[in-house]
Amino acid sequence: MSSNHMDEVENQPSAPLAERMRPQKLADVRGQVHLLGKDCLLPKLIRENRIGNLILSGPPGTGKTTLATVIAEESGCKLIKLNAVTSNVAELRESLKLAKYYGAGKCFLFVDEIHRFNKAQQDLLLPDIESGEARLIGATTHNPRYYVNDPLLSRSQLFTLKSLEVSEIKKTLIDCLQDEKRGLGLSKCSFEAKAILQIARLSEGDLRKAYNILEIIVEGLSIQGNISEDAVELFASERSIRYDRDEDEHYDTASALIKSMRGNDPDASLYWLAKMLVGGEDPRFIARRLVIF
């Protein structure tokens, strides 16, 4: 994403808060200290434009798209964006053609939700990546070892982004409330520290979700209103939890339930059991897991 495009986003009050607050520099990226910390190699490679093909995996809202955008910006390269959910083979071919036109040294092809490409579509990327005519950054919320073809994965460096810590999200939200250019500073809202902490916890490590919650609450207040614990609790009473069916979250939660029971932790066991039930899990699946335990 170019700087001009970021300026356009900032000047659009209708743009979602999460988009307006998207970091433009590597130093502004939140969390991911294990990848972007002081002594890590990745930031140096990014700034020197010595990055090869990348697969970025991690839960929603951890900054995969942001990191891809910042990598291109810091490397002085163009970023051709493609979403595997909405793109077809013709669009993929056209994007590859454009990436080769700019050259691998001056351009990245970013494929969001790359796990949504079928085997044939993923294989289509291989010749240009293998020859070095195009550089790929793929992003996925799924385990790439199961959802990305082995030949493509073997030609890429895998980096896993982690859910953000509650303290990091809380600090980010406070900064957003004070940012008059891109954030919610012009609303002049006051806030209770415990209310911001509640939002950070509700987001479950997903910064985009935290921004969305904050934006909804602020939009419901008058100018110079107060973000209170009551306002957050009202929102929380209608919130949905993150849960899927027959995918990573489904099995991760089931595994956490079993491990909690084996570890004799009743509080954690009840939490994971409640999450599965509220998420709409089939009681028969839970019963089978309990029998195994």
Protein Blocks (a to p, Z undefined) as FASTA:
>chain_A
ZZklmmmmmmmmkbcfklmmpcfbfklpggjklmmmmklmklmmmmnopaccdddeddeh
iopmmmmmmmmmmnopacddddfklpcfklmmmmmmmmmmnopklcccddehkllpcfkl
mmmmmmmmmnopaccddddfbdfklmgcfklmmmpccdddddddfklmmmmmmmmmmmmk
lmmmlnopacdfklmmmmmmmnnopaklmmmmmmmmmmmpcehiacdfklmmmmmmmccc
dddehilklmmmmmmmmmmmmnopaklmmmmmmmmmmnopafklmmmmmmmZZ
